């Protein structure tokens, strides 16, 4: 049997340990493993008519190749946000362009990817990624490719699983940096605005705020009133003996009657970057309150460095579940954690909903802060 493994979307700590566990178990079983580089781009940009070295896109993996990769973060296979089913004109590889044809709309190159998979002799494919990466995995499953998906995203927003690889480390990093930022914020007696990743789900902002004890937290799920927030945060600062205050902001947070802030031109696959809401919130708070602001966008620092112990464990265990499914000849499954138990669900579950914060149970919408009281019966990460 030959297994293909790839990582797509944003990198998170824990990807390398998952790859290593897959390769080690597959090798013990006598299987071959191909590492597909740069996410789905490794298959999209694989030119079947070019006989030169293809190691830029696909490499064989054995125990020696992965022996030390679990000691570092990121993904040694590299990653991209490529989705071969919706490639914008500027992202189309030259060898796939038809001579004389003008491209103005996104193109679907799934048939080419299927030919590459057949050419490579891949029997089972294990994509590790978030919604967009895994949605193309679902597409391939419906085209007859055996696909077992592993969820990763530090936003923890893949529908169908309580936990995604990378979330614990992202929260751990955020708490650490928030506590470090207290020294400067307190010394200068300012208000700190810490912007965290979180497009559709505010879990990173919510749990980082909960665990670090910040004063207020803005999350993607609940639009906020900036004037009300200003009054609350000034009161927090005034009642703090050290005369400072802190709040976290999800990058997907928005003001009442406002919209989520995106910036820059869309990439070849239609993605625009989020970010900047924290700066806007900081500037408006300074104008409304007259207080000086410390604005810190944690961004890629949240996903930098090696995985913490929990992500090491979940990554390795998700890989073991995935390999068990491969060994049984399964396809179209999503490895998951549900209420603390390792399991799997149909990969189609991805598109059946949007995973978001349980606002009623975990958040005080009137005061913009975590409100976590009813813990009995909840899973470890309360999701």
C-alpha positions as CSV (number, residue, x, y, z in Angstrom):
1,X,0.0,0.0,0.0
2,X,1.1,3.5,-0.7
3,X,-0.1,6.4,1.5
4,X,0.1,10.1,0.6
5,X,0.2,12.7,3.4
6,X,0.0,16.5,3.1
7,X,-0.5,19.5,5.2
8,X,-2.5,22.5,4.0
9,X,-3.6,25.9,5.2
10,X,-1.9,27.8,8.0
11,X,0.8,25.9,9.8
12,X,0.3,25.0,13.5
13,X,2.5,23.2,16.1
14,X,1.8,19.5,16.0
15,X,1.9,18.9,12.2
16,X,5.3,17.3,12.3
17,X,4.5,14.9,15.1
18,X,1.4,13.8,13.2
19,X,3.4,13.1,10.1
20,X,6.1,11.2,12.0
21,X,3.5,9.0,13.7
22,X,1.9,8.2,10.3
23,X,5.2,7.3,8.7
24,X,6.4,5.2,11.6
25,X,3.3,3.1,11.8
26,X,3.0,2.8,8.0
27,X,6.6,1.7,7.7
28,X,6.1,-0.9,10.5
29,X,3.2,-2.3,8.4
30,X,5.3,-2.5,5.3
31,X,3.6,0.4,3.6
32,X,5.2,3.2,1.5
33,X,4.6,6.8,2.3
34,X,4.8,9.8,0.0
35,X,5.0,13.3,1.4
36,X,3.1,15.7,-0.8
37,X,4.8,19.1,-0.4
38,X,3.1,22.5,-0.2
39,X,-0.4,21.2,0.5
40,X,-2.6,20.5,-2.5
41,X,-0.2,22.6,-4.6
42,X,2.1,19.5,-4.6
43,X,-0.6,17.7,-6.7
44,X,-1.9,20.7,-8.7
45,X,1.6,21.8,-9.9
46,X,2.9,18.3,-10.5
47,X,3.6,18.2,-14.3
48,X,3.0,14.7,-15.6
49,X,4.8,15.5,-18.9
50,X,7.9,16.9,-17.2
51,X,10.5,14.1,-16.6
52,X,12.8,16.2,-14.4
53,X,13.1,15.7,-10.6
54,X,9.8,15.9,-8.8
55,X,11.2,16.2,-5.3
56,X,10.0,19.8,-5.2
57,X,6.5,18.5,-5.0
58,X,6.6,14.9,-3.7
59,X,9.2,13.0,-1.6
60,X,9.3,9.5,-0.2
61,X,9.2,9.3,3.6
62,X,10.7,6.7,5.9
63,X,11.7,6.6,9.5
64,X,15.0,8.3,9.0
65,X,13.4,11.2,7.1
66,X,11.0,11.9,10.0
67,X,13.3,10.9,12.9
68,X,13.7,14.4,14.3
69,X,10.8,16.4,12.8
70,X,8.6,16.2,15.9
71,X,11.0,18.4,17.8
72,X,10.1,21.5,15.9
73,X,6.9,23.4,15.0
74,X,5.4,24.1,11.6
75,X,5.4,21.4,8.9
76,X,8.6,20.2,7.2
77,X,6.5,19.3,4.1
78,X,5.6,23.0,3.9
79,X,2.1,24.2,3.2
80,X,-0.1,26.4,1.0
81,X,-3.8,27.5,0.8
82,X,-4.2,26.0,-2.6
83,X,-7.6,24.5,-3.5
84,X,-7.4,22.8,-6.9
85,X,-11.2,23.0,-7.4
86,X,-11.2,26.8,-7.4
87,X,-8.0,28.2,-8.8
88,X,-8.0,31.9,-9.8
89,X,-6.5,32.8,-13.1
90,X,-3.2,34.1,-11.7
91,X,-2.7,30.8,-9.8
92,X,-3.0,28.5,-12.8
93,X,0.3,26.7,-13.5
94,X,1.6,27.5,-17.0
95,X,1.5,23.8,-18.1
96,X,-2.2,23.6,-17.3
97,X,-3.1,26.7,-19.4
98,X,-4.7,26.0,-22.7
99,X,-3.1,27.8,-25.6
100,X,-5.1,30.7,-26.8
101,X,-7.6,30.6,-23.9
102,X,-8.2,33.6,-21.7
103,X,-9.0,32.8,-18.1
104,X,-11.3,35.2,-16.2
105,X,-13.0,32.9,-13.7
106,X,-11.7,30.4,-11.1
107,X,-11.0,27.0,-12.7
108,X,-11.5,23.4,-11.4
109,X,-8.4,21.2,-11.9
110,X,-9.7,18.2,-9.9
111,X,-9.3,16.0,-13.0
112,X,-5.6,16.8,-13.2
113,X,-5.2,16.1,-9.5
114,X,-6.9,12.7,-9.9
115,X,-4.5,11.8,-12.8
116,X,-1.5,12.7,-10.6
117,X,-2.8,10.6,-7.7
118,X,-3.2,7.6,-10.1
119,X,0.2,8.2,-11.6
120,X,1.8,8.3,-8.1
121,X,0.0,5.1,-7.2
122,X,-1.5,6.5,-4.0
123,X,-3.9,4.1,-2.4
124,X,-4.9,6.2,0.6
125,X,-4.5,10.0,1.1
126,X,-4.3,11.7,4.5
127,X,-4.7,15.4,4.3
128,X,-4.1,17.4,7.5
129,X,-5.8,20.8,7.5
130,X,-8.7,23.0,8.2
131,X,-12.1,23.4,6.5
132,X,-10.8,24.5,3.1
133,X,-8.0,21.9,2.9
134,X,-10.3,19.1,4.0
135,X,-13.2,20.2,1.8
136,X,-11.1,19.3,-1.2
137,X,-10.3,16.0,0.5
138,X,-14.0,15.4,0.6
139,X,-14.2,16.2,-3.1
140,X,-11.6,13.6,-3.9
141,X,-13.4,11.1,-1.7
142,X,-16.5,11.5,-3.9
143,X,-14.3,11.0,-6.9
144,X,-13.2,7.6,-5.6
145,X,-10.0,8.4,-3.8
146,X,-9.6,6.9,-0.3
147,X,-9.3,9.9,2.0
148,X,-8.9,10.0,5.8
149,X,-8.8,13.6,7.1
150,X,-7.1,15.0,10.2
151,X,-8.3,18.4,11.5
152,X,-5.8,21.1,12.5
153,X,-6.4,24.8,13.1
154,X,-5.4,27.0,16.0
155,X,-8.8,28.6,15.8
156,X,-10.3,25.2,16.7
157,X,-13.1,25.8,14.3
158,X,-13.4,22.6,12.2
159,X,-17.0,21.4,12.5
160,X,-17.4,17.8,13.7
161,X,-14.5,17.7,16.2
162,X,-14.2,19.3,19.7
163,X,-10.5,19.7,19.2
164,X,-8.0,20.5,16.4
165,X,-4.3,20.1,16.4
166,X,-2.6,23.4,17.3
167,X,-5.3,24.9,19.5
168,X,-3.7,24.2,22.9
169,X,-0.3,25.6,21.8
170,X,-1.9,28.7,20.4
171,X,-3.7,29.4,23.6
172,X,-0.6,28.6,25.7
173,X,1.5,31.0,23.6
174,X,-1.2,33.7,23.9
175,X,-1.4,33.4,27.7
176,X,2.4,33.6,27.9
177,X,2.6,36.7,25.8
178,X,-0.3,38.4,27.5
179,X,1.3,37.9,30.9
180,X,4.6,39.3,29.5
181,X,2.8,42.3,28.1
182,X,1.5,43.2,31.6
183,X,4.9,44.5,32.6
184,X,5.0,47.2,30.0
185,X,1.3,48.0,30.1
186,X,1.4,48.3,33.9
187,X,4.6,50.3,33.9
188,X,3.2,52.9,31.5
189,X,-0.4,52.7,33.0
190,X,-2.0,52.0,29.7
191,X,-4.8,49.9,28.1
192,X,-3.5,46.9,26.2
193,X,-5.3,45.6,23.2
194,X,-4.1,42.1,22.2
195,X,-5.4,40.9,18.8
196,X,-5.5,37.1,18.3
197,X,-6.2,34.9,15.3
198,X,-9.8,33.7,15.1
199,X,-11.8,34.2,11.9
200,X,-15.2,32.6,12.6
201,X,-14.6,31.3,16.1
202,X,-13.6,33.4,19.0
203,X,-12.3,30.5,21.1
204,X,-8.7,31.7,21.1
205,X,-9.7,35.1,22.4
206,X,-12.2,33.6,24.9
207,X,-9.9,31.0,26.4
208,X,-6.7,33.1,26.4
209,X,-8.7,35.8,28.2
210,X,-10.2,33.3,30.6
211,X,-6.8,31.7,31.5
212,X,-4.8,34.9,31.6
213,X,-7.4,36.9,33.6
214,X,-7.7,39.8,31.2
215,X,-10.4,42.4,31.8
216,X,-12.4,42.1,28.6
217,X,-12.5,39.8,25.5
218,X,-14.1,40.5,22.1
219,X,-15.0,37.4,20.2
220,X,-16.1,36.8,16.6
221,X,-19.6,35.6,17.6
222,X,-20.7,38.8,19.4
223,X,-20.7,42.3,17.8
224,X,-19.5,44.9,20.2
225,X,-20.4,48.5,21.0
226,X,-17.2,50.5,21.1
227,X,-18.6,53.2,23.4
228,X,-19.8,50.7,25.9
229,X,-16.5,48.9,25.7
230,X,-14.7,52.2,26.4
231,X,-16.7,52.8,29.6
232,X,-16.0,49.2,30.8
233,X,-12.3,49.2,30.1
234,X,-11.8,52.6,31.7
235,X,-13.5,51.4,34.8
236,X,-11.3,48.3,34.8
237,X,-8.2,50.5,34.6
238,X,-9.4,52.8,37.4
239,X,-10.2,50.0,39.8
240,X,-6.8,48.2,39.1
241,X,-4.3,49.2,41.8
242,X,-1.6,49.2,39.1
243,X,-3.8,51.5,36.9
244,X,-3.8,49.5,33.7
245,X,-6.3,47.2,31.8
246,X,-6.1,44.6,29.1
247,X,-8.5,43.1,26.5
248,X,-8.2,40.5,23.8
249,X,-9.7,40.8,20.4
250,X,-10.5,38.0,17.8
251,X,-9.4,39.1,14.3
252,X,-12.9,38.2,13.2
253,X,-14.6,40.5,15.8
254,X,-16.7,43.3,14.5
255,X,-18.6,46.3,15.8
256,X,-22.4,46.5,15.9
257,X,-23.5,47.2,12.3
258,X,-19.9,46.8,11.2
259,X,-18.2,44.1,9.2
260,X,-15.2,41.9,9.6
261,X,-12.0,43.6,8.6
262,X,-10.1,42.2,5.7
263,X,-7.1,43.6,4.0
264,X,-5.0,43.2,0.9
265,X,-5.8,41.7,-2.5
266,X,-7.4,38.2,-2.5
267,X,-4.8,35.4,-3.3
268,X,-5.1,33.0,-6.2
269,X,-7.7,31.0,-4.3
270,X,-9.9,33.9,-3.2
271,X,-8.5,34.3,0.4
272,X,-8.0,37.8,1.9
273,X,-6.2,38.3,5.1
274,X,-8.0,39.3,8.3
275,X,-6.4,41.6,10.8
276,X,-6.3,45.1,12.0
277,X,-9.5,45.2,14.1
278,X,-7.3,45.4,17.2
279,X,-5.6,48.5,15.9
280,X,-8.9,50.1,15.1
281,X,-10.3,49.3,18.5
282,X,-7.2,50.7,20.2
283,X,-7.3,53.9,18.2
284,X,-11.0,54.4,19.0
285,X,-10.5,53.6,22.7
286,X,-7.7,56.2,22.8
287,X,-10.0,58.8,21.2
288,X,-13.0,58.0,23.5
289,X,-11.1,57.6,26.7
290,X,-8.0,59.8,26.4
291,X,-5.9,56.9,27.6
292,X,-2.7,55.7,26.0
293,X,-2.9,52.3,24.3
294,X,-0.6,49.4,23.8
295,X,-1.6,47.5,20.7
296,X,-0.1,44.1,20.1
297,X,-1.1,41.8,17.3
298,X,0.2,38.3,18.3
299,X,-0.7,36.8,14.9
300,X,2.0,34.3,13.8
301,X,3.6,34.2,17.2
302,X,0.6,32.1,18.3
303,X,1.6,29.4,15.8
304,X,5.3,29.6,16.2
305,X,7.6,27.1,17.9
306,X,7.2,23.5,19.0
307,X,3.9,22.0,20.1
308,X,3.0,21.8,23.8
309,X,2.5,18.4,25.4
310,X,-1.2,18.3,24.7
311,X,-0.8,19.0,21.0
312,X,2.0,16.4,20.8
313,X,-0.4,13.9,22.3
314,X,-3.4,14.8,20.1
315,X,-1.3,14.9,17.0
316,X,0.2,11.5,17.6
317,X,-3.1,10.0,18.6
318,X,-5.0,11.5,15.6
319,X,-2.4,9.9,13.4
320,X,-2.9,6.5,15.0
321,X,-6.7,6.8,14.5
322,X,-6.1,7.8,10.9
323,X,-3.8,4.8,10.3
324,X,-6.3,2.4,11.9
325,X,-8.9,3.7,9.4
326,X,-6.5,3.3,6.5
327,X,-5.7,-0.3,7.6
328,X,-9.4,-1.1,7.6
329,X,-9.8,0.2,4.1
330,X,-12.1,3.1,5.2
331,X,-12.6,6.3,3.2
332,X,-14.3,9.6,3.6
333,X,-13.7,9.8,7.4
334,X,-12.7,12.7,9.6
335,X,-10.6,11.9,12.7
336,X,-12.1,13.7,15.7
337,X,-12.3,14.2,19.4
338,X,-15.9,14.3,20.7
339,X,-16.5,14.9,24.4
340,X,-12.9,13.8,25.2
341,X,-13.1,10.5,23.2
342,X,-11.1,9.8,20.0
343,X,-13.5,8.8,17.2
344,X,-14.2,9.5,13.6
345,X,-17.2,10.9,11.6
346,X,-18.0,11.2,7.9
347,X,-15.9,13.8,6.2
348,X,-19.1,15.4,5.0
349,X,-19.7,16.6,8.5
350,X,-17.3,19.4,7.8
351,X,-19.9,21.2,5.7
352,X,-22.9,20.6,7.9
353,X,-22.3,23.5,10.2
354,X,-20.0,26.2,11.6
355,X,-18.1,25.6,14.9
356,X,-18.4,28.6,17.1
357,X,-18.3,29.6,20.8
358,X,-21.2,28.5,22.9
359,X,-22.0,32.1,23.8
360,X,-24.9,31.2,26.2
361,X,-22.7,29.0,28.3
362,X,-19.2,30.6,28.1
363,X,-19.5,34.3,27.4
364,X,-21.1,37.4,29.1
365,X,-22.3,39.3,26.0
366,X,-23.3,42.4,28.1
367,X,-19.9,42.8,29.7
368,X,-17.6,41.4,27.0
369,X,-15.8,38.8,29.1
370,X,-15.7,35.1,29.7
371,X,-18.3,33.7,32.0
372,X,-17.6,30.1,32.6
373,X,-19.6,28.6,35.5
374,X,-21.2,25.3,34.6
375,X,-18.2,22.9,34.2
376,X,-19.7,19.5,35.3
377,X,-20.2,17.3,32.4
378,X,-18.2,19.4,30.0
379,X,-15.2,18.1,28.0
380,X,-11.7,19.3,28.9
381,X,-11.7,22.3,26.5
382,X,-15.3,23.2,27.1
383,X,-16.1,22.9,23.4
